[in-house]
Amino acid sequence: MNATPADQRRLLEIADLDTRIRQADHARRHPPQAERVKELLARRTGLTQELSRRAGVRDDLRAEMARIESDVAIVDARRARDEERLAASSNSREAQGFESELASLARRKRDLEDAELEVMEKLESAEAAVVEQEKLIRATNDEGAQLSAEAKRAVAEAEASLTAARRDREAVAGSIAADLLAMYERLAARGVGAGLLRRQTCEGCHMMLSGTDVQRIRQTPDDTVVTCPECGGILVRTEESGL
């Protein structure tokens, strides 16, 4: 195939723009924050499950504390009633019964107060554990929100770059002979579309050409399209080619 050297050089612009398009498309679909956001989502799930467990322990202790307080209130009410009856009683045997019951109620209240202190200590630790877990979840949510915002900005920037690169490619492609562009696109679909031949090295695949290949290309007219013997891409010759 024959093509003007100018058209062949424009293929390098197309190749560069195609690289920018691929990079922008990848950045648009895979923002750098995405993996960390996924990790944070998984972490938040685990933290939430642990929070639920800790909250359950705390709520059970609250319920136990309420039950003990209710039992203490019942004991206090019975003691007050028995003390009134004891004060009003003139029967010694009846009085002994009240005194015995008051002693039993006093022991019961001591036991309840001991249990109350024990549960209170456990409840204090359980509530602190819940607060700690909630703090971890808030920190995870805050980091996730920040990264999500950054990802949205990165996607928007990539979208803008993609649009600009596609627009520029369309403009450059319109100035290249159709058959040459079709050849480039066919080759690019398989691998390397075009690469600059610089110092006898194909920049499309970064392979140095043999002396025989260099001699053959040196003898080929400038308007004849040549391809790299290594990658098959179009070799664009300039004053930098070392020919």
C-alpha positions in Angstrom: 0.0 0.0 0.0 1.2 3.5 -0.8 0.5 6.6 1.4 2.1 9.9 1.8 4.7 10.2 4.6 2.5 12.9 6.1 -0.5 10.5 6.4 1.8 7.9 7.8 3.0 10.3 10.5 -0.6 11.1 11.4 -1.0 7.5 12.3 1.2 8.2 15.3 -1.3 10.8 16.5 -4.1 8.3 16.0 -2.1 5.6 18.0 -1.4 8.1 20.8 -5.1 9.1 20.9 -6.1 5.5 20.9 -3.9 5.0 23.9 -5.5 8.0 25.6 -8.9 6.6 24.8 -8.1 3.2 26.3 -6.6 4.8 29.4 -9.5 7.2 29.9 -12.1 4.4 29.4 -10.3 2.2 31.9 -10.1 5.0 34.4 -13.8 5.7 33.8 -14.8 2.1 34.5 -12.2 1.4 37.2 -11.5 4.5 39.3 -8.5 4.0 41.6 -10.7 4.3 44.7 -13.1 1.5 43.7 -11.1 -1.4 45.3 -10.8 0.4 48.6 -14.5 1.3 48.6 -15.3 -2.4 48.1 -13.0 -3.2 51.0 -14.8 -0.6 53.2 -18.2 -2.0 52.3 -17.1 -5.5 53.4 -15.6 -4.1 56.5 -18.7 -2.1 57.4 -20.8 -5.3 57.0 -18.6 -7.1 59.5 -18.5 -4.1 61.9 -22.3 -3.8 61.7 -22.7 -7.5 62.5 -20.4 -7.1 65.5 -22.3 -3.9 66.6 -25.6 -5.9 66.5 -24.0 -8.6 68.7 -22.7 -6.0 71.2 -26.0 -4.1 71.3 -27.7 -7.4 72.0 -25.4 -8.0 75.0 -26.0 -4.4 76.2 -29.8 -4.7 75.8 -29.8 -8.0 77.7 -27.9 -6.4 80.6 -30.3 -3.4 80.6 -33.2 -5.8 80.8 -31.5 -7.7 83.7 -30.8 -4.4 85.4 -34.4 -3.3 85.1 -35.5 -6.7 86.5 -33.2 -6.3 89.5 -34.4 -2.7 90.1 -38.0 -3.9 90.0 -37.2 -6.7 92.5 -35.5 -4.1 94.8 -38.6 -1.9 94.6 -40.8 -4.8 95.5 -38.5 -5.7 98.5 -38.5 -2.0 99.6 -42.3 -1.9 99.4 -42.6 -5.1 101.5 -40.1 -3.9 104.1 -42.0 -0.6 104.4 -45.3 -2.5 104.8 -43.8 -5.0 107.4 -42.2 -2.2 109.3 -45.5 -0.4 109.6 -47.2 -3.6 110.7 -44.4 -4.3 113.2 -44.8 -0.8 114.7 -48.5 -1.3 115.0 -48.4 -4.9 116.3 -48.9 -5.6 120.0 -48.7 -9.4 119.5 -45.2 -10.7 120.3 -45.4 -13.8 118.1 -46.8 -11.7 115.3 -44.0 -9.2 115.9 -41.4 -12.0 115.7 -42.8 -13.1 112.4 -42.5 -9.5 111.0 -38.9 -9.3 112.3 -38.0 -12.6 110.7 -39.5 -11.5 107.4 -37.7 -8.1 107.6 -34.4 -9.9 108.2 -35.1 -12.1 105.2 -36.0 -9.1 103.1 -32.7 -7.4 104.2 -30.7 -10.3 103.0 -32.6 -10.4 99.8 -31.9 -6.7 99.2 -28.2 -7.2 99.9 -28.1 -10.0 97.4 -30.0 -7.8 94.8 -27.7 -4.9 95.4 -24.6 -7.1 94.9 -26.1 -8.4 91.7 -27.0 -4.9 90.7 -23.4 -3.7 91.1 -22.1 -6.7 89.1 -24.6 -6.1 86.3 -23.8 -2.4 86.4 -20.1 -3.0 85.8 -20.9 -5.4 82.9 -23.4 -2.9 81.5 -20.8 -0.1 81.6 -18.4 -2.2 79.7 -21.1 -3.3 77.2 -22.1 0.3 76.5 -18.5 1.4 76.0 -18.1 -1.5 73.6 -21.2 -0.4 71.6 -19.8 3.2 71.5 -16.5 2.0 70.3 -18.1 -0.1 67.5 -20.3 2.8 66.4 -17.1 5.0 66.2 -15.5 2.5 64.0 -18.5 2.4 61.7 -18.7 6.2 61.5 -15.0 6.3 60.6 -15.5 3.6 57.9 -18.5 5.5 56.6 -16.6 8.8 56.5 -13.7 7.2 54.6 -16.1 5.5 52.2 -18.0 8.7 51.6 -14.8 10.6 50.9 -13.4 8.0 48.5 -16.8 7.7 46.7 -16.7 11.5 46.2 -13.1 11.2 44.9 -14.1 8.4 42.6 -17.0 10.4 41.2 -14.6 13.2 40.4 -12.1 10.8 38.9 -14.8 9.3 36.7 -16.0 12.7 35.6 -12.4 13.7 34.7 -12.0 10.4 32.8 -15.2 11.0 30.9 -14.1 14.5 29.9 -10.7 13.1 28.7 -12.4 10.3 26.8 -14.7 12.7 25.1 -11.9 15.0 24.2 -9.7 12.2 22.9 -12.5 10.7 20.8 -13.2 14.2 19.3 -9.5 14.7 18.5 -9.2 11.3 17.0 -12.2 11.9 14.8 -10.6 15.1 13.5 -7.2 13.5 12.8 -8.8 10.4 11.3 -10.7 12.6 8.9 -7.4 13.9 7.4 -6.0 10.5 6.7 -6.5 8.4 3.6 -9.3 6.0 4.2 -7.5 2.9 3.0 -4.5 3.7 5.2 -6.7 4.3 8.2 -8.6 1.0 7.6 -5.2 -0.9 7.5 -4.2 0.8 10.8 -7.5 -0.1 12.5 -7.3 -3.7 11.3 -3.8 -4.1 12.7 -4.7 -2.2 15.9 -7.6 -4.6 16.5 -5.0 -7.5 16.7 -2.3 -5.6 18.6 0.0 -2.8 17.4 -1.5 -0.5 14.8 1.5 1.7 14.2 4.7 2.7 15.8 7.5 5.1 15.2 10.8 3.6 13.9 13.3 5.3 16.1 17.0 4.4 15.9 16.2 1.2 14.1 13.8 0.2 16.9 10.0 -0.2 16.6 8.4 1.8 19.3 5.2 -0.2 18.9 6.7 -3.4 20.2 10.1 -2.0 21.4 12.0 -4.5 19.3 15.2 -3.6 17.5 15.1 -4.6 13.8 17.8 -6.8 12.3 20.3 -5.3 9.9 18.7 -7.1 7.0 15.3 -5.6 7.8 16.8 -2.2 8.3 18.5 -2.5 4.9 15.2 -3.6 3.2 13.3 -0.7 4.8 16.0 1.8 3.8 15.6 0.8 0.2 11.8 1.1 0.3 10.3 4.4 -1.0 8.9 6.8 1.6 5.4 6.6 0.2 5.3 2.8 0.6 3.8 1.5 3.8 6.1 -0.9 5.6 5.3 -3.0 8.6 7.4 -4.2 11.6 8.6 -7.8 11.1 8.2 -8.4 14.8 4.7 -7.0 15.7 3.2 -6.4 12.3 2.3 -2.8 13.0 2.9 0.0 10.5 6.4 1.4 10.8 6.4 5.2 10.6 9.7 6.5 9.3 11.1 9.9 10.2 14.5 11.5 10.5 14.8 9.7 13.8 14.6 6.2 12.3 18.3 5.8 11.8 18.0 4.9 8.2 
